[in-house]
Structures are given as structure tokens and as C-alpha cells.
């Protein structure tokens, strides 16, 4: 299901935008450049439309592309040649993956046209589970309804205000991506670090600042292990607002911090991460934000414990305030 954000009016929206940001500003001891993120992208696809030869749509100037199922509603817009989330244009949509999906319906072809179709209800089209809404700069609005499957496994489909009923391949329906995360280019890391790679590190935990040097072997070993294991895959927000940062415990007055300088492939780089509240009541995961990213990741508490060199008590949910 797509990422959900609750906005209650223009005032809250304006406040959220004012408070939102990568991190609230970095107070780093290091002049070294921030290490680069790894961009997580799901593999793109090309729906196999072999056998679908009847032209239904040919839209070349899409403006809106929306689709829904009983579980989710997805809303996107095309602006200046770029697909954007309709509610937050700052979320980095994977253009290649999204376009591959959209192309199936912008250039929709059917397997067959139903002759003497009759009532829509016999095809599951009177109350269709799936719909696709497209606005096009030249051809206007197109509202598609997708109903039941026929005996061959193809799906019945009709366009609003049209008397025609077609069958389309199941691959067309399968092309609709309801896993919102897989449509976003996500910020992650792919580091391999050892204690010998770390030059210096500073943690801020419960308002207390601790500095580590290369001689602090035990602490540096833990921090390096945490850096190596820090490969965010799960996210709570892809463009955090002020209220979301506050709720996650990631505002400047709430968060814990790691600031580390290290050698990576012969280059000196830095990494700054901010750690917030526990996600779950069992204390197994915590919120985390990387400097330079607007995303809020969800990370195993054990990784956080190594990153910040925390004691078991410090990394326990019983220790939260």
C-alpha cells in the first residue's frame, strides 16, 4: 500500500513544510564529504502484451495517471516530463519503472471486443474492483473499469461513456503497482567498514557527547560493524514533514547522533546519522535519518546499538522517556 500522510488543512501543511528538512542542519566536526547514498530501485518490467492487438487507447500527453483497487488508491501527475506523486512532488518516483507501468494503459491494446455485450453486471463492471483514470492533454479524460476474468483468464474492461466491452490480458492488470515503496528511489547505504578504516567518531546520546579515536578499538569496532550493517530497506516516510520528524524523535532536541570520519576506497568520507524513537513496543526497531536524506528509515535496534556504541540499557525501550 502506498505511503500515507495525514494533512489537516493549509496551516498544518505550511507548518510541516517549514519544519521539514534533511535534518535541521549538520554540526559536523569533519570537513570530509558525506558518503554517497546507494539508490534502491526495484527492477523495471515490460508487460508481455503478445496477443493483444486491438487498439483501445493511444495517449501521448498524459497529465494525471490514477488507479485504484479495494485496498489502495494511487495518484500521480506528469509535470515537465517527470512523473510525480500527486500529494508530494518531492518524493523521488522511479521514472523508468513508473513509465513502464503507465505505458501499458496509455497505449492499451485489447485481446478481443465482446459482441452483443448486454448488461455490465455480468462482467463485473457495474461495481469494478479496479479502475484507471487518465487525463490527457489532447484527448481529455479516460476512466477505465476492469471487472471479472473470462474463461481464458483475460479481464473484461470498459471505458466510461463507451458501449464497448473488451478483454485485456492479465499482464495489463498485473502491471499496476500498488506496492508504493517499489515506485520510489530510496536512499540507502552500501558500506563495508572495519575499525581500521575509522579516523574519528563522535556520538551524542541523551545529551552527552563522546568522542572516539582510532585507539578506542572496542568502540570503533562496534561503530564499524554498525556502519556495515546499516543498509536501510524499510521506510516510514519518503519526504519527512516536521510533525513526522517530531513523532519519530528525530528533531534536533530529541535525536541521538553519530558523526564519523572514515577511509573508503582510499578517500576520506564522513557519515552523519540521527536516531530517534523505537518503532515497536518490543524495542526491536528504531527510526533513523541519514544526513542529506529527507527519508525516515526503520532500522534494527541492534544495528543502532553498534552505531552509537550503546550499552544494553541505553538501547532498551525501558530507557525511553
Backbone torsions as a table, in degrees:
resi	resn	phi	psi	omega
1	UNK	NA	147.5	-175.6
2	UNK	-67.5	157.9	177.8
3	UNK	-63.8	133.0	-177.2
4	UNK	-108.7	139.0	172.2
5	UNK	-131.1	137.0	-178.7
6	UNK	-103.3	122.5	-179.1
7	UNK	-123.6	124.2	-177.4
8	UNK	-112.6	72.1	172.2
9	UNK	99.6	165.0	-174.8
10	UNK	-65.9	-32.2	-178.5
11	UNK	-65.4	-45.5	178.9
12	UNK	-63.9	-40.1	179.0
13	UNK	-61.0	-46.2	-179.5
14	UNK	-62.7	-41.7	178.0
15	UNK	-61.9	-43.7	179.2
16	UNK	-59.1	-42.5	-178.8
17	UNK	-68.0	-36.4	179.1
18	UNK	-67.3	-36.4	-176.2
19	UNK	-86.8	-20.0	-176.7
20	UNK	-70.3	160.0	178.6
21	UNK	163.2	175.2	-177.5
22	UNK	-59.9	-45.2	-174.9
23	UNK	-163.4	-6.1	-174.2
24	UNK	90.9	11.6	176.6
25	UNK	102.4	140.1	-177.5
26	UNK	-101.5	131.3	175.6
27	UNK	-112.5	69.5	-172.3
28	UNK	-90.9	147.2	174.2
29	UNK	-82.5	-12.5	-171.1
30	UNK	-104.1	139.9	173.6
31	UNK	-93.1	-2.9	-178.8
32	UNK	-67.7	146.1	179.3
33	UNK	-64.8	148.3	176.9
34	UNK	-65.9	137.3	178.8
35	UNK	-62.0	148.9	-176.5
36	UNK	-76.4	146.1	175.4
37	UNK	-77.7	153.1	167.0
38	UNK	-91.6	130.9	178.8
39	UNK	-88.8	117.7	177.3
40	UNK	-86.5	122.4	177.9
41	UNK	-132.6	135.3	172.5
42	UNK	-76.0	151.2	-178.7
43	UNK	-62.5	133.4	176.7
44	UNK	-72.4	170.8	-175.0
45	UNK	-145.6	164.7	173.8
46	UNK	-134.2	112.2	-177.6
47	UNK	-65.4	132.4	179.1
48	UNK	-80.1	105.5	-177.8
49	UNK	-103.7	20.5	176.9
50	UNK	-57.1	131.1	-178.4
51	UNK	95.9	-9.1	175.8
52	UNK	-103.7	100.6	-171.3
53	UNK	-117.6	-4.8	-177.6
54	UNK	-89.6	115.1	-180.0
55	UNK	-64.9	131.6	178.0
56	UNK	-116.9	-49.2	179.0
57	UNK	-132.1	149.4	173.3
58	UNK	-146.0	85.5	-174.5
59	UNK	-107.8	123.8	-174.4
60	UNK	-112.9	-10.0	-178.4
61	UNK	-130.8	64.6	-178.3
62	UNK	-67.2	144.5	176.2
63	UNK	-115.0	-51.0	177.9
64	UNK	-121.0	143.5	173.8
65	UNK	-137.5	108.6	-176.8
66	UNK	-128.3	146.0	178.4
67	UNK	-151.2	155.4	-174.7
68	UNK	-147.3	158.9	173.0
69	UNK	-138.6	176.9	177.4
70	UNK	-61.5	-20.4	-175.4
71	UNK	-96.4	-25.2	-171.8
72	UNK	-156.8	156.9	173.1
73	UNK	-127.4	129.3	-175.1
74	UNK	-116.5	129.6	-174.5
75	UNK	-128.8	122.7	-179.2
76	UNK	-139.3	154.3	178.7
77	UNK	-130.3	150.0	172.0
78	UNK	-99.4	124.2	178.7
79	UNK	-138.2	121.6	-179.1
80	UNK	54.0	41.0	177.0
81	UNK	77.9	10.6	-177.1
82	UNK	-125.4	131.4	174.4
83	UNK	-76.4	132.4	-178.1
84	UNK	-131.3	150.0	170.2
85	UNK	-63.3	131.1	-174.8
86	UNK	-65.8	-24.1	-178.0
87	UNK	-98.4	-17.7	-179.1
88	UNK	-154.9	98.2	-175.4
89	UNK	-69.9	-11.3	-179.5
90	UNK	-79.5	-15.4	178.4
91	UNK	-70.6	125.7	-174.8
92	UNK	-78.7	93.9	179.0
93	UNK	-73.1	136.8	177.1
94	UNK	-72.1	104.3	-172.4
95	UNK	-63.7	-41.7	-177.6
96	UNK	-65.1	-45.8	-178.6
97	UNK	-66.6	-42.3	-178.9
98	UNK	-66.6	-42.6	-178.2
99	UNK	-63.1	-37.4	178.7
100	UNK	-61.0	-38.4	177.3
101	UNK	-69.9	-48.7	-176.4
102	UNK	-62.0	-36.4	-177.4
103	UNK	-59.4	-31.3	-179.8
104	UNK	-58.5	-37.9	-176.4
105	UNK	-97.3	-29.4	176.0
106	UNK	-64.6	-30.7	178.8
107	UNK	-121.9	49.6	-171.4
108	UNK	-67.6	135.0	174.7
109	UNK	-126.3	143.6	-177.1
110	UNK	-105.8	158.8	176.0
111	UNK	-80.3	-40.9	-178.6
112	UNK	-156.0	164.4	172.6
113	UNK	-114.5	132.0	-176.6
114	UNK	-76.4	126.9	178.4
115	UNK	-90.0	142.3	-179.8
116	UNK	48.1	56.0	-168.6
117	UNK	-60.8	-46.0	-177.6
118	UNK	79.2	-152.0	-174.5
119	UNK	-68.7	146.0	-179.2
120	UNK	-68.4	-29.1	-171.8
121	UNK	-65.2	-24.1	-179.8
122	UNK	-74.9	-7.6	178.7
123	UNK	-113.9	5.1	-177.7
124	UNK	73.0	23.3	-175.1
125	UNK	-102.3	-7.9	177.8
126	UNK	-75.5	-26.6	177.2
127	UNK	-142.0	64.3	-171.4
128	UNK	-66.8	140.6	178.1
129	UNK	-72.0	-33.1	-176.3
130	UNK	-120.1	140.4	176.1
131	UNK	-141.8	154.3	177.1
132	UNK	-132.6	129.0	179.2
133	UNK	-119.2	124.6	-179.1
134	UNK	-130.2	133.4	167.9
135	UNK	-110.7	137.7	-176.8
136	UNK	-124.9	140.4	-176.4
137	UNK	-63.0	-22.9	-179.5
138	UNK	-107.1	-37.3	-170.8
139	UNK	-110.6	6.9	172.7
140	UNK	74.7	-150.3	-173.6
141	UNK	-88.1	138.4	174.8
142	UNK	-131.0	121.7	-179.2
143	UNK	-117.4	111.2	-176.3
144	UNK	-104.1	139.5	175.3
145	UNK	-119.2	134.4	-178.3
146	UNK	-117.6	123.7	-173.1
147	UNK	-108.8	-134.2	-175.4
148	UNK	-77.0	168.0	175.3
149	UNK	-89.6	147.2	175.0
150	UNK	-87.3	178.1	-178.0
151	UNK	-59.6	-21.5	179.3
152	UNK	-90.1	-1.2	179.7
153	UNK	91.1	-1.5	174.6
154	UNK	-81.2	160.5	-175.4
155	UNK	-108.1	141.4	174.6
156	UNK	-74.8	141.6	-178.1
157	UNK	-146.5	142.3	174.1
158	UNK	-139.9	161.2	177.4
159	UNK	-110.4	136.1	-178.1
160	UNK	-52.7	139.7	179.7
161	UNK	66.7	18.9	174.4
162	UNK	-118.2	144.9	178.0
163	UNK	-90.0	-3.9	-176.1
164	UNK	-84.8	140.2	172.8
165	UNK	-122.6	130.2	-178.2
166	UNK	-118.0	167.8	165.2
167	UNK	-113.0	137.7	178.3
168	UNK	-121.9	154.9	-177.4
169	UNK	-66.0	149.1	177.2
170	UNK	-61.2	-25.3	178.6
171	UNK	-62.6	-28.8	177.7
172	UNK	-66.1	-46.1	177.7
173	UNK	-65.8	-41.5	-180.0
174	UNK	-63.5	-22.2	-178.6
175	UNK	-69.2	-22.0	-179.9
176	UNK	-69.3	119.9	-174.6
177	UNK	-95.7	111.2	177.5
178	UNK	-99.5	-8.9	173.5
179	UNK	-81.7	91.0	-171.9
180	UNK	-55.9	-39.9	-177.8
181	UNK	-54.7	-36.1	-175.2
182	UNK	-74.7	-8.3	176.3
183	UNK	-93.6	-3.0	-175.9
184	UNK	-109.0	141.4	171.0
185	UNK	-82.6	111.1	-172.0
186	UNK	-97.3	143.5	177.4
187	UNK	-81.7	123.4	177.4
188	UNK	-140.8	-171.4	177.6
189	UNK	-133.1	157.3	173.8
190	UNK	-145.2	73.6	-177.4
191	UNK	-108.4	149.0	167.9
192	UNK	-127.6	112.5	-174.7
193	UNK	-129.1	148.6	173.1
194	UNK	-123.7	167.5	-179.3
195	UNK	-57.0	-34.5	-179.1
196	UNK	-68.8	-17.9	179.0
197	UNK	-82.2	-21.3	-174.8
198	UNK	-82.3	132.9	-178.3
199	UNK	-95.8	-47.6	175.6
200	UNK	-160.7	158.4	-179.0
201	UNK	-149.3	147.7	177.2
202	UNK	-133.3	130.4	174.0
203	UNK	-116.6	148.0	172.2
204	UNK	-124.0	111.8	-177.4
205	UNK	-129.5	123.8	-179.1
206	UNK	52.2	39.3	177.3
207	UNK	80.2	-2.4	-178.8
208	UNK	-102.4	127.9	-179.5
209	UNK	-97.8	129.3	178.4
210	UNK	-126.9	130.5	178.4
211	UNK	-106.3	140.4	179.8
212	UNK	-123.8	144.3	176.3
213	UNK	-118.6	176.8	-177.0
214	UNK	-59.4	-28.2	-179.2
215	UNK	-70.7	-17.7	179.3
216	UNK	-82.8	70.8	-169.0
217	UNK	-59.7	-45.6	-176.3
218	UNK	-62.8	-46.9	-179.9
219	UNK	-65.6	-43.8	-178.9
220	UNK	-65.1	-32.6	177.7
221	UNK	-65.0	-42.7	178.5
222	UNK	-65.9	-44.6	-178.5
223	UNK	-62.9	-42.5	178.5
224	UNK	-63.1	-39.1	178.0
225	UNK	-63.5	-41.1	177.5
226	UNK	-63.9	-40.8	178.0
227	UNK	-63.0	-40.8	-179.7
228	UNK	-67.1	-35.7	-178.6
229	UNK	-83.3	-12.4	-176.4
230	UNK	-79.5	92.0	179.8
231	UNK	-134.3	74.3	-173.5
232	UNK	-52.1	131.7	178.6
233	UNK	-123.4	-21.4	-174.9
234	UNK	-118.6	140.0	-173.6
235	UNK	-135.4	142.8	176.5
236	UNK	-92.7	-26.6	179.1
237	UNK	-155.0	143.4	177.8
238	UNK	-101.0	-7.9	173.5
239	UNK	-155.6	87.1	-168.4
240	UNK	-68.2	131.8	172.7
241	UNK	-90.2	169.8	177.7
242	UNK	-56.4	-48.3	178.4
243	UNK	-60.3	-36.0	178.8
244	UNK	-67.6	-40.3	177.2
245	UNK	-63.5	-40.2	179.2
246	UNK	-64.6	-46.9	-179.6
247	UNK	-61.7	-35.5	-179.3
248	UNK	-82.8	-4.3	-179.0
249	UNK	73.8	31.9	-174.8
250	UNK	-112.3	11.8	173.2
251	UNK	-75.9	162.3	-172.5
252	UNK	-58.2	-33.4	-177.9
253	UNK	-83.5	-8.5	-177.0
254	UNK	-108.6	-36.4	-164.0
255	UNK	-76.4	160.4	167.1
256	UNK	-99.7	155.7	-171.6
257	UNK	-136.4	141.7	165.7
258	UNK	-121.1	129.7	174.9
259	UNK	-127.1	114.8	-173.0
260	UNK	-132.7	141.4	174.8
261	UNK	-113.5	134.7	-172.8
262	UNK	-152.5	165.2	177.0
263	UNK	-95.5	131.7	-179.0
264	UNK	-137.6	105.4	179.5
265	UNK	62.8	32.9	179.7
266	UNK	89.4	-6.4	178.5
267	UNK	-107.6	146.4	175.3
268	UNK	-90.7	121.7	-177.7
269	UNK	-128.7	169.5	177.3
270	UNK	-130.6	157.7	177.1
271	UNK	-140.9	129.1	175.3
272	UNK	-124.0	126.3	177.2
273	UNK	-128.1	149.8	178.6
274	UNK	-118.5	135.7	-176.2
275	UNK	-117.3	135.4	-177.8
276	UNK	-116.1	-144.0	-174.2
277	UNK	-74.1	167.6	170.3
278	UNK	-71.1	145.2	179.3
279	UNK	-83.6	-38.3	-171.5
280	UNK	-121.8	159.7	-176.7
281	UNK	-70.4	-17.1	178.8
282	UNK	-85.2	-9.6	178.2
283	UNK	73.2	29.7	-177.4
284	UNK	-91.8	-20.6	-178.1
285	UNK	-137.2	153.3	178.0
286	UNK	-135.0	158.5	174.8
287	UNK	-79.0	143.9	-179.5
288	UNK	-145.5	143.3	174.7
289	UNK	-130.6	136.4	177.2
290	UNK	-96.1	138.1	177.0
291	UNK	-55.5	131.8	-179.3
292	UNK	94.8	-6.0	179.9
293	UNK	-116.0	140.4	175.2
294	UNK	-88.9	2.2	-175.0
295	UNK	-93.1	149.7	173.4
296	UNK	-107.6	116.1	-179.3
297	UNK	-94.3	161.5	174.5
298	UNK	-117.2	121.4	-170.0
299	UNK	-129.9	146.1	177.4
300	UNK	-57.2	136.8	-179.4
301	UNK	-61.5	-31.0	179.1
302	UNK	-63.3	-37.3	177.2
303	UNK	-65.9	-41.4	177.7
304	UNK	-62.0	-40.7	179.2
305	UNK	-57.9	-40.9	177.7
306	UNK	-71.2	-44.8	-177.9
307	UNK	-55.5	-42.4	-175.7
308	UNK	-100.6	4.4	-178.5
309	UNK	54.0	48.5	-175.8
310	UNK	-84.1	149.8	168.9
311	UNK	-75.7	166.2	178.7
312	UNK	-59.4	-38.3	179.6
313	UNK	-66.5	-42.7	-179.9
314	UNK	-63.2	-30.1	-177.3
315	UNK	-101.6	24.3	179.5
316	UNK	-105.8	143.3	-179.8
317	UNK	-64.5	-23.9	177.7
318	UNK	-66.9	-15.6	-177.6
319	UNK	-90.9	-5.3	-178.7
320	UNK	-72.9	153.6	-176.2
321	UNK	-100.6	NA	NA
